[in-house]
Amino acid sequence: MKKILILISLLAIHSTVFSQKLLVSWSQQNIENYTKEMYDDAQKLSSK
């Protein structure tokens, strides 16, 4: 039972870290058909 919980915990941590890495790695160069002004406006938006 402990092994299963540890495995699930490790998988959850791995997916969270991978997701954060993707979010941090995004930049204007990764988005096609996006102007600098559109990118700057999107950066000003709140999480809501």
mmCIF entry with sequence, helices, sheets and N, C-alpha, C, O atoms, coordinates in Angstrom:
data_MODEL
# 
_entry.id   MODEL 
# 
_entity.id                         1 
_entity.type                       polymer 
_entity.pdbx_number_of_molecules   1 
# 
_entity_poly.entity_id                      1 
_entity_poly.type                           'polypeptide(L)' 
_entity_poly.nstd_linkage                   no 
_entity_poly.nstd_monomer                   no 
_entity_poly.pdbx_seq_one_letter_code       MKKILILISLLAIHSTVFSQKLLVSWSQQNIENYTKEMYDDAQKLSSK 
_entity_poly.pdbx_seq_one_letter_code_can   MKKILILISLLAIHSTVFSQKLLVSWSQQNIENYTKEMYDDAQKLSSK 
_entity_poly.pdbx_strand_id                 A 
# 
loop_
_entity_poly_seq.entity_id 
_entity_poly_seq.num 
_entity_poly_seq.mon_id 
_entity_poly_seq.hetero 
1 1  MET n 
1 2  LYS n 
1 3  LYS n 
1 4  ILE n 
1 5  LEU n 
1 6  ILE n 
1 7  LEU n 
1 8  ILE n 
1 9  SER n 
1 10 LEU n 
1 11 LEU n 
1 12 ALA n 
1 13 ILE n 
1 14 HIS n 
1 15 SER n 
1 16 THR n 
1 17 VAL n 
1 18 PHE n 
1 19 SER n 
1 20 GLN n 
1 21 LYS n 
1 22 LEU n 
1 23 LEU n 
1 24 VAL n 
1 25 SER n 
1 26 TRP n 
1 27 SER n 
1 28 GLN n 
1 29 GLN n 
1 30 ASN n 
1 31 ILE n 
1 32 GLU n 
1 33 ASN n 
1 34 TYR n 
1 35 THR n 
1 36 LYS n 
1 37 GLU n 
1 38 MET n 
1 39 TYR n 
1 40 ASP n 
1 41 ASP n 
1 42 ALA n 
1 43 GLN n 
1 44 LYS n 
1 45 LEU n 
1 46 SER n 
1 47 SER n 
1 48 LYS n 
# 
_struct_asym.id          A 
_struct_asym.entity_id   1 
# 
loop_
_struct_conf.conf_type_id 
_struct_conf.id 
_struct_conf.pdbx_PDB_helix_id 
_struct_conf.beg_label_comp_id 
_struct_conf.beg_label_asym_id 
_struct_conf.beg_label_seq_id 
_struct_conf.pdbx_beg_PDB_ins_code 
_struct_conf.end_label_comp_id 
_struct_conf.end_label_asym_id 
_struct_conf.end_label_seq_id 
_struct_conf.pdbx_end_PDB_ins_code 
_struct_conf.beg_auth_comp_id 
_struct_conf.beg_auth_asym_id 
_struct_conf.beg_auth_seq_id 
_struct_conf.end_auth_comp_id 
_struct_conf.end_auth_asym_id 
_struct_conf.end_auth_seq_id 
_struct_conf.pdbx_PDB_helix_class 
_struct_conf.details 
_struct_conf.pdbx_PDB_helix_length 
HELX_P HELX_P1 AA1 LYS A 2  ? SER A 25 ? LYS A 2  SER A 25 1 ? 24 
HELX_P HELX_P2 AA2 GLN A 28 ? ASN A 30 ? GLN A 28 ASN A 30 5 ? 3  
HELX_P HELX_P3 AA3 LYS A 36 ? GLN A 43 ? LYS A 36 GLN A 43 1 ? 8  
# 
_struct_conf_type.id          HELX_P 
_struct_conf_type.criteria    ? 
_struct_conf_type.reference   ? 
# 
loop_
_atom_site.group_PDB 
_atom_site.id 
_atom_site.type_symbol 
_atom_site.label_atom_id 
_atom_site.label_alt_id 
_atom_site.label_comp_id 
_atom_site.label_asym_id 
_atom_site.label_entity_id 
_atom_site.label_seq_id 
_atom_site.pdbx_PDB_ins_code 
_atom_site.Cartn_x 
_atom_site.Cartn_y 
_atom_site.Cartn_z 
_atom_site.occupancy 
_atom_site.B_iso_or_equiv 
_atom_site.pdbx_formal_charge 
_atom_site.auth_seq_id 
_atom_site.auth_comp_id 
_atom_site.auth_asym_id 
_atom_site.auth_atom_id 
_atom_site.pdbx_PDB_model_num 
ATOM 1   N N  . MET A 1 1  ? 0.823   -1.198 0.000   1.00 0.00 ? 1  MET A N  1 
ATOM 2   C CA . MET A 1 1  ? 0.000   0.000  0.000   1.00 0.00 ? 1  MET A CA 1 
ATOM 3   C C  . MET A 1 1  ? 0.865   1.259  0.000   1.00 0.00 ? 1  MET A C  1 
ATOM 4   O O  . MET A 1 1  ? 0.564   2.228  -0.697  1.00 0.00 ? 1  MET A O  1 
ATOM 5   N N  . LYS A 1 2  ? 1.951   1.236  0.793   1.00 0.00 ? 2  LYS A N  1 
ATOM 6   C CA . LYS A 1 2  ? 2.836   2.397  0.836   1.00 0.00 ? 2  LYS A CA 1 
ATOM 7   C C  . LYS A 1 2  ? 3.493   2.646  -0.510  1.00 0.00 ? 2  LYS A C  1 
ATOM 8   O O  . LYS A 1 2  ? 3.683   3.794  -0.912  1.00 0.00 ? 2  LYS A O  1 
ATOM 9   N N  . LYS A 1 3  ? 3.839   1.569  -1.206  1.00 0.00 ? 3  LYS A N  1 
ATOM 10  C CA . LYS A 1 3  ? 4.491   1.716  -2.508  1.00 0.00 ? 3  LYS A CA 1 
ATOM 11  C C  . LYS A 1 3  ? 3.558   2.389  -3.506  1.00 0.00 ? 3  LYS A C  1 
ATOM 12  O O  . LYS A 1 3  ? 3.993   3.215  -4.308  1.00 0.00 ? 3  LYS A O  1 
ATOM 13  N N  . ILE A 1 4  ? 2.289   2.039  -3.460  1.00 0.00 ? 4  ILE A N  1 
ATOM 14  C CA . ILE A 1 4  ? 1.312   2.634  -4.368  1.00 0.00 ? 4  ILE A CA 1 
ATOM 15  C C  . ILE A 1 4  ? 1.159   4.126  -4.079  1.00 0.00 ? 4  ILE A C  1 
ATOM 16  O O  . ILE A 1 4  ? 1.111   4.935  -5.006  1.00 0.00 ? 4  ILE A O  1 
ATOM 17  N N  . LEU A 1 5  ? 1.082   4.495  -2.801  1.00 0.00 ? 5  LEU A N  1 
ATOM 18  C CA . LEU A 1 5  ? 0.964   5.904  -2.432  1.00 0.00 ? 5  LEU A CA 1 
ATOM 19  C C  . LEU A 1 5  ? 2.200   6.700  -2.845  1.00 0.00 ? 5  LEU A C  1 
ATOM 20  O O  . LEU A 1 5  ? 2.089   7.831  -3.318  1.00 0.00 ? 5  LEU A O  1 
ATOM 21  N N  . ILE A 1 6  ? 3.362   6.111  -2.665  1.00 0.00 ? 6  ILE A N  1 
ATOM 22  C CA . ILE A 1 6  ? 4.596   6.779  -3.068  1.00 0.00 ? 6  ILE A CA 1 
ATOM 23  C C  . ILE A 1 6  ? 4.628   6.959  -4.583  1.00 0.00 ? 6  ILE A C  1 
ATOM 24  O O  . ILE A 1 6  ? 5.011   8.021  -5.074  1.00 0.00 ? 6  ILE A O  1 
ATOM 25  N N  . LEU A 1 7  ? 4.234   5.943  -5.313  1.00 0.00 ? 7  LEU A N  1 
ATOM 26  C CA . LEU A 1 7  ? 4.220   6.026  -6.774  1.00 0.00 ? 7  LEU A CA 1 
ATOM 27  C C  . LEU A 1 7  ? 3.244   7.097  -7.252  1.00 0.00 ? 7  LEU A C  1 
ATOM 28  O O  . LEU A 1 7  ? 3.576   7.881  -8.142  1.00 0.00 ? 7  LEU A O  1 
ATOM 29  N N  . ILE A 1 8  ? 2.074   7.139  -6.685  1.00 0.00 ? 8  ILE A N  1 
ATOM 30  C CA . ILE A 1 8  ? 1.083   8.155  -7.060  1.00 0.00 ? 8  ILE A CA 1 
ATOM 31  C C  . ILE A 1 8  ? 1.603   9.553  -6.727  1.00 0.00 ? 8  ILE A C  1 
ATOM 32  O O  . ILE A 1 8  ? 1.437   10.482 -7.518  1.00 0.00 ? 8  ILE A O  1 
ATOM 33  N N  . SER A 1 9  ? 2.226   9.704  -5.569  1.00 0.00 ? 9  SER A N  1 
ATOM 34  C CA . SER A 1 9  ? 2.790   10.997 -5.178  1.00 0.00 ? 9  SER A CA 1 
ATOM 35  C C  . SER A 1 9  ? 3.879   11.442 -6.146  1.00 0.00 ? 9  SER A C  1 
ATOM 36  O O  . SER A 1 9  ? 3.914   12.602 -6.557  1.00 0.00 ? 9  SER A O  1 
ATOM 37  N N  . LEU A 1 10 ? 4.755   10.534 -6.505  1.00 0.00 ? 10 LEU A N  1 
ATOM 38  C CA . LEU A 1 10 ? 5.829   10.878 -7.438  1.00 0.00 ? 10 LEU A CA 1 
ATOM 39  C C  . LEU A 1 10 ? 5.288   11.260 -8.811  1.00 0.00 ? 10 LEU A C  1 
ATOM 40  O O  . LEU A 1 10 ? 5.784   12.196 -9.439  1.00 0.00 ? 10 LEU A O  1 
ATOM 41  N N  . LEU A 1 11 ? 4.283   10.546 -9.272  1.00 0.00 ? 11 LEU A N  1 
ATOM 42  C CA . LEU A 1 11 ? 3.670   10.881 -10.567 1.00 0.00 ? 11 LEU A CA 1 
ATOM 43  C C  . LEU A 1 11 ? 3.010   12.253 -10.528 1.00 0.00 ? 11 LEU A C  1 
ATOM 44  O O  . LEU A 1 11 ? 3.112   13.017 -11.488 1.00 0.00 ? 11 LEU A O  1 
ATOM 45  N N  . ALA A 1 12 ? 2.344   12.566 -9.442  1.00 0.00 ? 12 ALA A N  1 
ATOM 46  C CA . ALA A 1 12 ? 1.692   13.870 -9.304  1.00 0.00 ? 12 ALA A CA 1 
ATOM 47  C C  . ALA A 1 12 ? 2.727   14.991 -9.280  1.00 0.00 ? 12 ALA A C  1 
ATOM 48  O O  . ALA A 1 12 ? 2.539   16.027 -9.918  1.00 0.00 ? 12 ALA A O  1 
ATOM 49  N N  . ILE A 1 13 ? 3.808   14.786 -8.552  1.00 0.00 ? 13 ILE A N  1 
ATOM 50  C CA . ILE A 1 13 ? 4.869   15.795 -8.491  1.00 0.00 ? 13 ILE A CA 1 
ATOM 51  C C  . ILE A 1 13 ? 5.512   15.971 -9.863  1.00 0.00 ? 13 ILE A C  1 
ATOM 52  O O  . ILE A 1 13 ? 5.780   17.096 -10.286 1.00 0.00 ? 13 ILE A O  1 
ATOM 53  N N  . HIS A 1 14 ? 5.758   14.875 -10.550 1.00 0.00 ? 14 HIS A N  1 
ATOM 54  C CA . HIS A 1 14 ? 6.389   14.951 -11.872 1.00 0.00 ? 14 HIS A CA 1 
ATOM 55  C C  . HIS A 1 14 ? 5.512   15.724 -12.847 1.00 0.00 ? 14 HIS A C  1 
ATOM 56  O O  . HIS A 1 14 ? 6.013   16.574 -13.584 1.00 0.00 ? 14 HIS A O  1 
ATOM 57  N N  . SER A 1 15 ? 4.227   15.447 -12.864 1.00 0.00 ? 15 SER A N  1 
ATOM 58  C CA . SER A 1 15 ? 3.345   16.133 -13.812 1.00 0.00 ? 15 SER A CA 1 
ATOM 59  C C  . SER A 1 15 ? 3.240   17.616 -13.480 1.00 0.00 ? 15 SER A C  1 
ATOM 60  O O  . SER A 1 15 ? 3.156   18.443 -14.388 1.00 0.00 ? 15 SER A O  1 
ATOM 61  N N  . THR A 1 16 ? 3.243   17.966 -12.199 1.00 0.00 ? 16 THR A N  1 
ATOM 62  C CA . THR A 1 16 ? 3.187   19.370 -11.803 1.00 0.00 ? 16 THR A CA 1 
ATOM 63  C C  . THR A 1 16 ? 4.444   20.108 -12.240 1.00 0.00 ? 16 THR A C  1 
ATOM 64  O O  . THR A 1 16 ? 4.369   21.213 -12.778 1.00 0.00 ? 16 THR A O  1 
ATOM 65  N N  . VAL A 1 17 ? 5.585   19.503 -12.009 1.00 0.00 ? 17 VAL A N  1 
ATOM 66  C CA . VAL A 1 17 ? 6.851   20.128 -12.396 1.00 0.00 ? 17 VAL A CA 1 
ATOM 67  C C  . VAL A 1 17 ? 6.923   20.279 -13.909 1.00 0.00 ? 17 VAL A C  1 
ATOM 68  O O  . VAL A 1 17 ? 7.367   21.315 -14.403 1.00 0.00 ? 17 VAL A O  1 
ATOM 69  N N  . PHE A 1 18 ? 6.496   19.265 -14.651 1.00 0.00 ? 18 PHE A N  1 
ATOM 70  C CA . PHE A 1 18 ? 6.528   19.334 -16.108 1.00 0.00 ? 18 PHE A CA 1 
ATOM 71  C C  . PHE A 1 18 ? 5.608   20.437 -16.609 1.00 0.00 ? 18 PHE A C  1 
ATOM 72  O O  . PHE A 1 18 ? 5.974   21.176 -17.523 1.00 0.00 ? 18 PHE A O  1 
ATOM 73  N N  . SER A 1 19 ? 4.421   20.560 -16.025 1.00 0.00 ? 19 SER A N  1 
ATOM 74  C CA . SER A 1 19 ? 3.473   21.595 -16.434 1.00 0.00 ? 19 SER A CA 1 
ATOM 75  C C  . SER A 1 19 ? 4.040   22.983 -16.182 1.00 0.00 ? 19 SER A C  1 
ATOM 76  O O  . SER A 1 19 ? 3.918   23.864 -17.033 1.00 0.00 ? 19 SER A O  1 
ATOM 77  N N  . GLN A 1 20 ? 4.657   23.191 -15.027 1.00 0.00 ? 20 GLN A N  1 
ATOM 78  C CA . GLN A 1 20 ? 5.243   24.492 -14.711 1.00 0.00 ? 20 GLN A CA 1 
ATOM 79  C C  . GLN A 1 20 ? 6.391   24.816 -15.668 1.00 0.00 ? 20 GLN A C  1 
ATOM 80  O O  . GLN A 1 20 ? 6.581   25.970 -16.052 1.00 0.00 ? 20 GLN A O  1 
ATOM 81  N N  . LYS A 1 21 ? 7.143   23.801 -16.043 1.00 0.00 ? 21 LYS A N  1 
ATOM 82  C CA . LYS A 1 21 ? 8.245   24.012 -16.983 1.00 0.00 ? 21 LYS A CA 1 
ATOM 83  C C  . LYS A 1 21 ? 7.712   24.500 -18.324 1.00 0.00 ? 21 LYS A C  1 
ATOM 84  O O  . LYS A 1 21 ? 8.299   25.387 -18.944 1.00 0.00 ? 21 LYS A O  1 
ATOM 85  N N  . LEU A 1 22 ? 6.599   23.919 -18.774 1.00 0.00 ? 22 LEU A N  1 
ATOM 86  C CA . LEU A 1 22 ? 6.004   24.355 -20.032 1.00 0.00 ? 22 LEU A CA 1 
ATOM 87  C C  . LEU A 1 22 ? 5.513   25.795 -19.959 1.00 0.00 ? 22 LEU A C  1 
ATOM 88  O O  . LEU A 1 22 ? 5.714   26.572 -20.893 1.00 0.00 ? 22 LEU A O  1 
ATOM 89  N N  . LEU A 1 23 ? 4.875   26.147 -18.861 1.00 0.00 ? 23 LEU A N  1 
ATOM 90  C CA . LEU A 1 23 ? 4.361   27.503 -18.719 1.00 0.00 ? 23 LEU A CA 1 
ATOM 91  C C  . LEU A 1 23 ? 5.480   28.526 -18.669 1.00 0.00 ? 23 LEU A C  1 
ATOM 92  O O  . LEU A 1 23 ? 5.369   29.598 -19.264 1.00 0.00 ? 23 LEU A O  1 
ATOM 93  N N  . VAL A 1 24 ? 6.543   28.210 -17.974 1.00 0.00 ? 24 VAL A N  1 
ATOM 94  C CA . VAL A 1 24 ? 7.659   29.140 -17.852 1.00 0.00 ? 24 VAL A CA 1 
ATOM 95  C C  . VAL A 1 24 ? 8.391   29.285 -19.177 1.00 0.00 ? 24 VAL A C  1 
ATOM 96  O O  . VAL A 1 24 ? 8.929   30.353 -19.472 1.00 0.00 ? 24 VAL A O  1 
ATOM 97  N N  . SER A 1 25 ? 8.418   28.241 -19.968 1.00 0.00 ? 25 SER A N  1 
ATOM 98  C CA . SER A 1 25 ? 9.211   28.268 -21.201 1.00 0.00 ? 25 SER A CA 1 
ATOM 99  C C  . SER A 1 25 ? 8.520   28.990 -22.355 1.00 0.00 ? 25 SER A C  1 
ATOM 100 O O  . SER A 1 25 ? 9.146   29.205 -23.393 1.00 0.00 ? 25 SER A O  1 
ATOM 101 N N  . TRP A 1 26 ? 7.257   29.368 -22.209 1.00 0.00 ? 26 TRP A N  1 
ATOM 102 C CA . TRP A 1 26 ? 6.566   30.065 -23.289 1.00 0.00 ? 26 TRP A CA 1 
ATOM 103 C C  . TRP A 1 26 ? 7.097   31.480 -23.442 1.00 0.00 ? 26 TRP A C  1 
ATOM 104 O O  . TRP A 1 26 ? 7.367   32.163 -22.454 1.00 0.00 ? 26 TRP A O  1 
ATOM 105 N N  . SER A 1 27 ? 7.241   31.906 -24.665 1.00 0.00 ? 27 SER A N  1 
ATOM 106 C CA . SER A 1 27 ? 7.635   33.276 -24.953 1.00 0.00 ? 27 SER A CA 1 
ATOM 107 C C  . SER A 1 27 ? 6.997   33.685 -26.278 1.00 0.00 ? 27 SER A C  1 
ATOM 108 O O  . SER A 1 27 ? 6.311   32.890 -26.920 1.00 0.00 ? 27 SER A O  1 
ATOM 109 N N  . GLN A 1 28 ? 7.227   34.911 -26.670 1.00 0.00 ? 28 GLN A N  1 
ATOM 110 C CA . GLN A 1 28 ? 6.625   35.416 -27.901 1.00 0.00 ? 28 GLN A CA 1 
ATOM 111 C C  . GLN A 1 28 ? 7.077   34.612 -29.119 1.00 0.00 ? 28 GLN A C  1 
ATOM 112 O O  . GLN A 1 28 ? 6.312   34.465 -30.072 1.00 0.00 ? 28 GLN A O  1 
ATOM 113 N N  . GLN A 1 29 ? 8.280   34.102 -29.108 1.00 0.00 ? 29 GLN A N  1 
ATOM 114 C CA . GLN A 1 29 ? 8.795   33.348 -30.248 1.00 0.00 ? 29 GLN A CA 1 
ATOM 115 C C  . GLN A 1 29 ? 8.081   32.008 -30.424 1.00 0.00 ? 29 GLN A C  1 
ATOM 116 O O  . GLN A 1 29 ? 8.115   31.433 -31.512 1.00 0.00 ? 29 GLN A O  1 
ATOM 117 N N  . ASN A 1 30 ? 7.434   31.501 -29.367 1.00 0.00 ? 30 ASN A N  1 
ATOM 118 C CA . ASN A 1 30 ? 6.749   30.224 -29.444 1.00 0.00 ? 30 ASN A CA 1 
ATOM 119 C C  . ASN A 1 30 ? 5.322   30.336 -29.985 1.00 0.00 ? 30 ASN A C  1 
ATOM 120 O O  . ASN A 1 30 ? 4.690   29.318 -30.270 1.00 0.00 ? 30 ASN A O  1 
ATOM 121 N N  . ILE A 1 31 ? 4.819   31.539 -30.126 1.00 0.00 ? 31 ILE A N  1 
ATOM 122 C CA . ILE A 1 31 ? 3.424   31.731 -30.507 1.00 0.00 ? 31 ILE A CA 1 
ATOM 123 C C  . ILE A 1 31 ? 3.380   32.296 -31.926 1.00 0.00 ? 31 ILE A C  1 
ATOM 124 O O  . ILE A 1 31 ? 3.867   33.399 -32.178 1.00 0.00 ? 31 ILE A O  1 
ATOM 125 N N  . GLU A 1 32 ? 2.795   31.538 -32.845 1.00 0.00 ? 32 GLU A N  1 
ATOM 126 C CA . GLU A 1 32 ? 2.716   31.990 -34.232 1.00 0.00 ? 32 GLU A CA 1 
ATOM 127 C C  . GLU A 1 32 ? 1.608   33.024 -34.395 1.00 0.00 ? 32 GLU A C  1 
ATOM 128 O O  . GLU A 1 32 ? 0.603   32.987 -33.685 1.00 0.00 ? 32 GLU A O  1 
ATOM 129 N N  . ASN A 1 33 ? 1.796   33.940 -35.330 1.00 0.00 ? 33 ASN A N  1 
ATOM 130 C CA . ASN A 1 33 ? 0.812   34.970 -35.681 1.00 0.00 ? 33 ASN A CA 1 
ATOM 131 C C  . ASN A 1 33 ? 0.462   35.862 -34.496 1.00 0.00 ? 33 ASN A C  1 
ATOM 132 O O  . ASN A 1 33 ? -0.672  36.328 -34.385 1.00 0.00 ? 33 ASN A O  1 
ATOM 133 N N  . TYR A 1 34 ? 1.416   36.101 -33.620 1.00 0.00 ? 34 TYR A N  1 
ATOM 134 C CA . TYR A 1 34 ? 1.205   36.959 -32.457 1.00 0.00 ? 34 TYR A CA 1 
ATOM 135 C C  . TYR A 1 34 ? 2.152   38.135 -32.569 1.00 0.00 ? 34 TYR A C  1 
ATOM 136 O O  . TYR A 1 34 ? 3.357   37.951 -32.734 1.00 0.00 ? 34 TYR A O  1 
ATOM 137 N N  . THR A 1 35 ? 1.619   39.340 -32.480 1.00 0.00 ? 35 THR A N  1 
ATOM 138 C CA . THR A 1 35 ? 2.479   40.516 -32.538 1.00 0.00 ? 35 THR A CA 1 
ATOM 139 C C  . THR A 1 35 ? 3.008   40.826 -31.143 1.00 0.00 ? 35 THR A C  1 
ATOM 140 O O  . THR A 1 35 ? 2.507   40.310 -30.145 1.00 0.00 ? 35 THR A O  1 
ATOM 141 N N  . LYS A 1 36 ? 4.018   41.668 -31.093 1.00 0.00 ? 36 LYS A N  1 
ATOM 142 C CA . LYS A 1 36 ? 4.589   42.052 -29.798 1.00 0.00 ? 36 LYS A CA 1 
ATOM 143 C C  . LYS A 1 36 ? 3.534   42.754 -28.949 1.00 0.00 ? 36 LYS A C  1 
ATOM 144 O O  . LYS A 1 36 ? 3.477   42.542 -27.738 1.00 0.00 ? 36 LYS A O  1 
ATOM 145 N N  . GLU A 1 37 ? 2.710   43.574 -29.559 1.00 0.00 ? 37 GLU A N  1 
ATOM 146 C CA . GLU A 1 37 ? 1.677   44.291 -28.817 1.00 0.00 ? 37 GLU A CA 1 
ATOM 147 C C  . GLU A 1 37 ? 0.657   43.316 -28.222 1.00 0.00 ? 37 GLU A C  1 
ATOM 148 O O  . GLU A 1 37 ? 0.236   43.477 -27.076 1.00 0.00 ? 37 GLU A O  1 
ATOM 149 N N  . MET A 1 38 ? 0.268   42.318 -28.994 1.00 0.00 ? 38 MET A N  1 
ATOM 150 C CA . MET A 1 38 ? -0.687  41.318 -28.499 1.00 0.00 ? 38 MET A CA 1 
ATOM 151 C C  . MET A 1 38 ? -0.074  40.543 -27.330 1.00 0.00 ? 38 MET A C  1 
ATOM 152 O O  . MET A 1 38 ? -0.758  40.255 -26.348 1.00 0.00 ? 38 MET A O  1 
ATOM 153 N N  . TYR A 1 39 ? 1.204   40.208 -27.437 1.00 0.00 ? 39 TYR A N  1 
ATOM 154 C CA . TYR A 1 39 ? 1.892   39.474 -26.376 1.00 0.00 ? 39 TYR A CA 1 
ATOM 155 C C  . TYR A 1 39 ? 1.974   40.326 -25.114 1.00 0.00 ? 39 TYR A C  1 
ATOM 156 O O  . TYR A 1 39 ? 1.703   39.843 -24.015 1.00 0.00 ? 39 TYR A O  1 
ATOM 157 N N  . ASP A 1 40 ? 2.349   41.597 -25.274 1.00 0.00 ? 40 ASP A N  1 
ATOM 158 C CA . ASP A 1 40 ? 2.451   42.490 -24.116 1.00 0.00 ? 40 ASP A CA 1 
ATOM 159 C C  . ASP A 1 40 ? 1.098   42.688 -23.448 1.00 0.00 ? 40 ASP A C  1 
ATOM 160 O O  . ASP A 1 40 ? 1.023   42.721 -22.220 1.00 0.00 ? 40 ASP A O  1 
ATOM 161 N N  . ASP A 1 41 ? 0.025   42.820 -24.231 1.00 0.00 ? 41 ASP A N  1 
ATOM 162 C CA . ASP A 1 41 ? -1.318  42.958 -23.667 1.00 0.00 ? 41 ASP A CA 1 
ATOM 163 C C  . ASP A 1 41 ? -1.716  41.704 -22.907 1.00 0.00 ? 41 ASP A C  1 
ATOM 164 O O  . ASP A 1 41 ? -2.340  41.800 -21.850 1.00 0.00 ? 41 ASP A O  1 
ATOM 165 N N  . ALA A 1 42 ? -1.369  40.540 -23.417 1.00 0.00 ? 42 ALA A N  1 
ATOM 166 C CA . ALA A 1 42 ? -1.707  39.280 -22.740 1.00 0.00 ? 42 ALA A CA 1 
ATOM 167 C C  . ALA A 1 42 ? -0.965  39.155 -21.419 1.00 0.00 ? 42 ALA A C  1 
ATOM 168 O O  . ALA A 1 42 ? -1.491  38.567 -20.474 1.00 0.00 ? 42 ALA A O  1 
ATOM 169 N N  . GLN A 1 43 ? 0.240   39.694 -21.333 1.00 0.00 ? 43 GLN A N  1 
ATOM 170 C CA . GLN A 1 43 ? 1.013   39.619 -20.094 1.00 0.00 ? 43 GLN A CA 1 
ATOM 171 C C  . GLN A 1 43 ? 0.396   40.472 -18.987 1.00 0.00 ? 43 GLN A C  1 
ATOM 172 O O  . GLN A 1 43 ? 0.634   40.222 -17.805 1.00 0.00 ? 43 GLN A O  1 
ATOM 173 N N  . LYS A 1 44 ? -0.394  41.477 -19.365 1.00 0.00 ? 44 LYS A N  1 
ATOM 174 C CA . LYS A 1 44 ? -1.026  42.362 -18.383 1.00 0.00 ? 44 LYS A CA 1 
ATOM 175 C C  . LYS A 1 44 ? -2.303  41.772 -17.806 1.00 0.00 ? 44 LYS A C  1 
ATOM 176 O O  . LYS A 1 44 ? -2.814  42.277 -16.806 1.00 0.00 ? 44 LYS A O  1 
ATOM 177 N N  . LEU A 1 45 ? -2.829  40.714 -18.412 1.00 0.00 ? 45 LEU A N  1 
ATOM 178 C CA . LEU A 1 45 ? -4.076  40.117 -17.939 1.00 0.00 ? 45 LEU A CA 1 
ATOM 179 C C  . LEU A 1 45 ? -3.868  39.432 -16.588 1.00 0.00 ? 45 LEU A C  1 
ATOM 180 O O  . LEU A 1 45 ? -2.789  38.916 -16.295 1.00 0.00 ? 45 LEU A O  1 
ATOM 181 N N  . SER A 1 46 ? -4.911  39.438 -15.784 1.00 0.00 ? 46 SER A N  1 
ATOM 182 C CA . SER A 1 46 ? -4.832  38.736 -14.498 1.00 0.00 ? 46 SER A CA 1 
ATOM 183 C C  . SER A 1 46 ? -5.220  37.271 -14.702 1.00 0.00 ? 46 SER A C  1 
ATOM 184 O O  . SER A 1 46 ? -5.642  36.879 -15.790 1.00 0.00 ? 46 SER A O  1 
ATOM 185 N N  . SER A 1 47 ? -5.076  36.484 -13.668 1.00 0.00 ? 47 SER A N  1 
ATOM 186 C CA . SER A 1 47 ? -5.396  35.063 -13.767 1.00 0.00 ? 47 SER A CA 1 
ATOM 187 C C  . SER A 1 47 ? -6.895  34.819 -13.848 1.00 0.00 ? 47 SER A C  1 
ATOM 188 O O  . SER A 1 47 ? -7.313  33.716 -14.199 1.00 0.00 ? 47 SER A O  1 
ATOM 189 N N  . LYS A 1 48 ? -7.706  35.804 -13.537 1.00 0.00 ? 48 LYS A N  1 
ATOM 190 C CA . LYS A 1 48 ? -9.159  35.669 -13.606 1.00 0.00 ? 48 LYS A CA 1 
ATOM 191 C C  . LYS A 1 48 ? -9.574  35.575 -15.041 1.00 0.00 ? 48 LYS A C  1 
ATOM 192 O O  . LYS A 1 48 ? -10.764 35.455 -15.333 1.00 0.00 ? 48 LYS A O  1 
# 
